[in-house]
Amino acid sequence: MLGFKSIPSAQRFLTTHAAIYNAFDFQRHMISRSKLKLFRARANWGWNQAAA
């Protein structure tokens, strides 16, 4: 909260951050390298579609 001007401002940031973080965060120790590359490629594709 120290870096935010208000509680609604913090909530907006944290909601967006959580959605983006969850799209790119994978439990690497639980999947193979090839699956990780596939998941990251899909996440990047989705991000590019949303940002375009």
PDB file as gemmi writes it, atoms N, CA and C in Angstrom:
CRYST1    1.000    1.000    1.000  90.00  90.00  90.00 P 1                      
ATOM      1  N   MET A   1       0.811  -1.201   0.000  1.00  0.00           N  
ATOM      2  CA  MET A   1       0.000   0.000   0.000  1.00  0.00           C  
ATOM      3  C   MET A   1       0.849   1.258   0.000  1.00  0.00           C  
ATOM      4  N   LEU A   2       2.086   1.185   0.404  1.00  0.00           N  
ATOM      5  CA  LEU A   2       2.889   2.393   0.528  1.00  0.00           C  
ATOM      6  C   LEU A   2       3.106   3.115  -0.792  1.00  0.00           C  
ATOM      7  N   GLY A   3       3.142   2.369  -1.901  1.00  0.00           N  
ATOM      8  CA  GLY A   3       3.404   2.997  -3.189  1.00  0.00           C  
ATOM      9  C   GLY A   3       2.163   3.465  -3.929  1.00  0.00           C  
ATOM     10  N   PHE A   4       0.999   3.262  -3.357  1.00  0.00           N  
ATOM     11  CA  PHE A   4      -0.241   3.609  -4.039  1.00  0.00           C  
ATOM     12  C   PHE A   4      -0.909   4.803  -3.368  1.00  0.00           C  
ATOM     13  N   LYS A   5      -1.607   5.588  -4.181  1.00  0.00           N  
ATOM     14  CA  LYS A   5      -2.264   6.787  -3.656  1.00  0.00           C  
ATOM     15  C   LYS A   5      -3.557   6.457  -2.921  1.00  0.00           C  
ATOM     16  N   SER A   6      -4.210   5.377  -3.337  1.00  0.00           N  
ATOM     17  CA  SER A   6      -5.481   5.022  -2.700  1.00  0.00           C  
ATOM     18  C   SER A   6      -5.685   3.517  -2.767  1.00  0.00           C  
ATOM     19  N   ILE A   7      -6.618   3.037  -1.998  1.00  0.00           N  
ATOM     20  CA  ILE A   7      -6.937   1.613  -1.998  1.00  0.00           C  
ATOM     21  C   ILE A   7      -7.505   1.169  -3.350  1.00  0.00           C  
ATOM     22  N   PRO A   8      -8.423   1.919  -3.971  1.00  0.00           N  
ATOM     23  CA  PRO A   8      -8.900   1.490  -5.300  1.00  0.00           C  
ATOM     24  C   PRO A   8      -7.779   1.407  -6.340  1.00  0.00           C  
ATOM     25  N   SER A   9      -6.826   2.304  -6.258  1.00  0.00           N  
ATOM     26  CA  SER A   9      -5.693   2.270  -7.175  1.00  0.00           C  
ATOM     27  C   SER A   9      -4.875   0.987  -6.974  1.00  0.00           C  
ATOM     28  N   ALA A  10      -4.640   0.643  -5.754  1.00  0.00           N  
ATOM     29  CA  ALA A  10      -3.909  -0.588  -5.449  1.00  0.00           C  
ATOM     30  C   ALA A  10      -4.686  -1.808  -5.921  1.00  0.00           C  
ATOM     31  N   GLN A  11      -5.989  -1.809  -5.711  1.00  0.00           N  
ATOM     32  CA  GLN A  11      -6.814  -2.945  -6.121  1.00  0.00           C  
ATOM     33  C   GLN A  11      -6.798  -3.130  -7.636  1.00  0.00           C  
ATOM     34  N   ARG A  12      -6.880  -2.042  -8.391  1.00  0.00           N  
ATOM     35  CA  ARG A  12      -6.831  -2.140  -9.850  1.00  0.00           C  
ATOM     36  C   ARG A  12      -5.503  -2.736 -10.309  1.00  0.00           C  
ATOM     37  N   PHE A  13      -4.419  -2.252  -9.717  1.00  0.00           N  
ATOM     38  CA  PHE A  13      -3.108  -2.765 -10.085  1.00  0.00           C  
ATOM     39  C   PHE A  13      -2.979  -4.245  -9.741  1.00  0.00           C  
ATOM     40  N   LEU A  14      -3.356  -4.607  -8.532  1.00  0.00           N  
ATOM     41  CA  LEU A  14      -3.173  -5.987  -8.092  1.00  0.00           C  
ATOM     42  C   LEU A  14      -4.057  -6.962  -8.868  1.00  0.00           C  
ATOM     43  N   THR A  15      -5.236  -6.546  -9.257  1.00  0.00           N  
ATOM     44  CA  THR A  15      -6.106  -7.400 -10.062  1.00  0.00           C  
ATOM     45  C   THR A  15      -5.475  -7.672 -11.419  1.00  0.00           C  
ATOM     46  N   THR A  16      -4.971  -6.638 -12.054  1.00  0.00           N  
ATOM     47  CA  THR A  16      -4.317  -6.794 -13.354  1.00  0.00           C  
ATOM     48  C   THR A  16      -3.036  -7.602 -13.220  1.00  0.00           C  
ATOM     49  N   HIS A  17      -2.250  -7.299 -12.210  1.00  0.00           N  
ATOM     50  CA  HIS A  17      -0.986  -8.006 -11.988  1.00  0.00           C  
ATOM     51  C   HIS A  17      -1.231  -9.494 -11.782  1.00  0.00           C  
ATOM     52  N   ALA A  18      -2.241  -9.846 -11.007  1.00  0.00           N  
ATOM     53  CA  ALA A  18      -2.529 -11.246 -10.741  1.00  0.00           C  
ATOM     54  C   ALA A  18      -2.892 -11.996 -12.018  1.00  0.00           C  
ATOM     55  N   ALA A  19      -3.686 -11.373 -12.878  1.00  0.00           N  
ATOM     56  CA  ALA A  19      -4.079 -12.027 -14.126  1.00  0.00           C  
ATOM     57  C   ALA A  19      -2.870 -12.268 -15.023  1.00  0.00           C  
ATOM     58  N   ILE A  20      -2.003 -11.281 -15.125  1.00  0.00           N  
ATOM     59  CA  ILE A  20      -0.807 -11.422 -15.961  1.00  0.00           C  
ATOM     60  C   ILE A  20       0.162 -12.417 -15.341  1.00  0.00           C  
ATOM     61  N   TYR A  21       0.367 -12.329 -14.042  1.00  0.00           N  
ATOM     62  CA  TYR A  21       1.295 -13.234 -13.353  1.00  0.00           C  
ATOM     63  C   TYR A  21       0.853 -14.685 -13.513  1.00  0.00           C  
ATOM     64  N   ASN A  22      -0.445 -14.936 -13.364  1.00  0.00           N  
ATOM     65  CA  ASN A  22      -0.951 -16.298 -13.480  1.00  0.00           C  
ATOM     66  C   ASN A  22      -0.807 -16.843 -14.893  1.00  0.00           C  
ATOM     67  N   ALA A  23      -0.832 -15.986 -15.893  1.00  0.00           N  
ATOM     68  CA  ALA A  23      -0.681 -16.444 -17.277  1.00  0.00           C  
ATOM     69  C   ALA A  23       0.741 -16.891 -17.571  1.00  0.00           C  
ATOM     70  N   PHE A  24       1.721 -16.285 -16.918  1.00  0.00           N  
ATOM     71  CA  PHE A  24       3.118 -16.566 -17.228  1.00  0.00           C  
ATOM     72  C   PHE A  24       3.839 -17.392 -16.173  1.00  0.00           C  
ATOM     73  N   ASP A  25       3.224 -17.629 -15.029  1.00  0.00           N  
ATOM     74  CA  ASP A  25       3.879 -18.363 -13.946  1.00  0.00           C  
ATOM     75  C   ASP A  25       3.513 -19.835 -14.036  1.00  0.00           C  
ATOM     76  N   PHE A  26       4.516 -20.686 -14.204  1.00  0.00           N  
ATOM     77  CA  PHE A  26       4.294 -22.128 -14.281  1.00  0.00           C  
ATOM     78  C   PHE A  26       5.144 -22.805 -13.217  1.00  0.00           C  
ATOM     79  N   GLN A  27       4.655 -23.906 -12.719  1.00  0.00           N  
ATOM     80  CA  GLN A  27       5.419 -24.703 -11.760  1.00  0.00           C  
ATOM     81  C   GLN A  27       6.440 -25.523 -12.549  1.00  0.00           C  
ATOM     82  N   ARG A  28       7.605 -24.941 -12.771  1.00  0.00           N  
ATOM     83  CA  ARG A  28       8.599 -25.529 -13.667  1.00  0.00           C  
ATOM     84  C   ARG A  28       9.069 -26.898 -13.215  1.00  0.00           C  
ATOM     85  N   HIS A  29       9.096 -27.138 -11.927  1.00  0.00           N  
ATOM     86  CA  HIS A  29       9.590 -28.428 -11.450  1.00  0.00           C  
ATOM     87  C   HIS A  29       8.587 -29.561 -11.689  1.00  0.00           C  
ATOM     88  N   MET A  30       7.358 -29.218 -12.091  1.00  0.00           N  
ATOM     89  CA  MET A  30       6.334 -30.237 -12.253  1.00  0.00           C  
ATOM     90  C   MET A  30       6.064 -30.606 -13.714  1.00  0.00           C  
ATOM     91  N   ILE A  31       6.710 -29.908 -14.667  1.00  0.00           N  
ATOM     92  CA  ILE A  31       6.468 -30.185 -16.078  1.00  0.00           C  
ATOM     93  C   ILE A  31       7.791 -30.287 -16.821  1.00  0.00           C  
ATOM     94  N   SER A  32       7.740 -30.939 -17.970  1.00  0.00           N  
ATOM     95  CA  SER A  32       8.948 -31.095 -18.770  1.00  0.00           C  
ATOM     96  C   SER A  32       9.296 -29.775 -19.468  1.00  0.00           C  
ATOM     97  N   ARG A  33      10.516 -29.705 -19.951  1.00  0.00           N  
ATOM     98  CA  ARG A  33      10.994 -28.505 -20.636  1.00  0.00           C  
ATOM     99  C   ARG A  33      10.171 -28.235 -21.903  1.00  0.00           C  
ATOM    100  N   SER A  34       9.840 -29.282 -22.635  1.00  0.00           N  
ATOM    101  CA  SER A  34       9.074 -29.087 -23.865  1.00  0.00           C  
ATOM    102  C   SER A  34       7.672 -28.552 -23.564  1.00  0.00           C  
ATOM    103  N   LYS A  35       7.034 -29.039 -22.502  1.00  0.00           N  
ATOM    104  CA  LYS A  35       5.716 -28.519 -22.117  1.00  0.00           C  
ATOM    105  C   LYS A  35       5.829 -27.071 -21.661  1.00  0.00           C  
ATOM    106  N   LEU A  36       6.883 -26.747 -20.924  1.00  0.00           N  
ATOM    107  CA  LEU A  36       7.091 -25.375 -20.461  1.00  0.00           C  
ATOM    108  C   LEU A  36       7.210 -24.428 -21.654  1.00  0.00           C  
ATOM    109  N   LYS A  37       7.970 -24.820 -22.668  1.00  0.00           N  
ATOM    110  CA  LYS A  37       8.117 -23.984 -23.858  1.00  0.00           C  
ATOM    111  C   LYS A  37       6.776 -23.799 -24.557  1.00  0.00           C  
ATOM    112  N   LEU A  38       5.975 -24.855 -24.617  1.00  0.00           N  
ATOM    113  CA  LEU A  38       4.657 -24.764 -25.235  1.00  0.00           C  
ATOM    114  C   LEU A  38       3.744 -23.815 -24.455  1.00  0.00           C  
ATOM    115  N   PHE A  39       3.718 -23.965 -23.135  1.00  0.00           N  
ATOM    116  CA  PHE A  39       2.887 -23.096 -22.297  1.00  0.00           C  
ATOM    117  C   PHE A  39       3.306 -21.643 -22.415  1.00  0.00           C  
ATOM    118  N   ARG A  40       4.600 -21.386 -22.430  1.00  0.00           N  
ATOM    119  CA  ARG A  40       5.080 -20.006 -22.545  1.00  0.00           C  
ATOM    120  C   ARG A  40       4.753 -19.424 -23.917  1.00  0.00           C  
ATOM    121  N   ALA A  41       4.847 -20.233 -24.954  1.00  0.00           N  
ATOM    122  CA  ALA A  41       4.503 -19.756 -26.297  1.00  0.00           C  
ATOM    123  C   ALA A  41       3.020 -19.389 -26.359  1.00  0.00           C  
ATOM    124  N   ARG A  42       2.171 -20.218 -25.756  1.00  0.00           N  
ATOM    125  CA  ARG A  42       0.738 -19.914 -25.728  1.00  0.00           C  
ATOM    126  C   ARG A  42       0.456 -18.649 -24.925  1.00  0.00           C  
ATOM    127  N   ALA A  43       1.128 -18.493 -23.796  1.00  0.00           N  
ATOM    128  CA  ALA A  43       0.932 -17.300 -22.973  1.00  0.00           C  
ATOM    129  C   ALA A  43       1.383 -16.053 -23.726  1.00  0.00           C  
ATOM    130  N   ASN A  44       2.514 -16.142 -24.409  1.00  0.00           N  
ATOM    131  CA  ASN A  44       2.994 -14.995 -25.188  1.00  0.00           C  
ATOM    132  C   ASN A  44       2.050 -14.667 -26.335  1.00  0.00           C  
ATOM    133  N   TRP A  45       1.509 -15.706 -26.996  1.00  0.00           N  
ATOM    134  CA  TRP A  45       0.554 -15.471 -28.074  1.00  0.00           C  
ATOM    135  C   TRP A  45      -0.680 -14.753 -27.541  1.00  0.00           C  
ATOM    136  N   GLY A  46      -1.184 -15.229 -26.407  1.00  0.00           N  
ATOM    137  CA  GLY A  46      -2.359 -14.584 -25.797  1.00  0.00           C  
ATOM    138  C   GLY A  46      -2.080 -13.153 -25.400  1.00  0.00           C  
ATOM    139  N   TRP A  47      -0.889 -12.914 -24.878  1.00  0.00           N  
ATOM    140  CA  TRP A  47      -0.504 -11.555 -24.482  1.00  0.00           C  
ATOM    141  C   TRP A  47      -0.428 -10.641 -25.702  1.00  0.00           C  
ATOM    142  N   ASN A  48       0.153 -11.143 -26.782  1.00  0.00           N  
ATOM    143  CA  ASN A  48       0.253 -10.342 -28.011  1.00  0.00           C  
ATOM    144  C   ASN A  48      -1.128 -10.032 -28.582  1.00  0.00           C  
ATOM    145  N   GLN A  49      -2.048 -10.978 -28.511  1.00  0.00           N  
ATOM    146  CA  GLN A  49      -3.407 -10.747 -28.986  1.00  0.00           C  
ATOM    147  C   GLN A  49      -4.115  -9.698 -28.129  1.00  0.00           C  
ATOM    148  N   ALA A  50      -3.908  -9.755 -26.822  1.00  0.00           N  
ATOM    149  CA  ALA A  50      -4.568  -8.803 -25.918  1.00  0.00           C  
ATOM    150  C   ALA A  50      -3.967  -7.406 -26.058  1.00  0.00           C  
ATOM    151  N   ALA A  51      -2.664  -7.333 -26.325  1.00  0.00           N  
ATOM    152  CA  ALA A  51      -1.993  -6.043 -26.395  1.00  0.00           C  
ATOM    153  C   ALA A  51      -2.160  -5.367 -27.760  1.00  0.00           C  
ATOM    154  N   ALA A  52      -2.553  -6.138 -28.762  1.00  0.00           N  
ATOM    155  CA  ALA A  52      -2.678  -5.577 -30.113  1.00  0.00           C  
ATOM    156  C   ALA A  52      -3.918  -4.730 -30.270  1.00  0.00           C  
TER     157      ALA A  52                                                      
END                                                                             
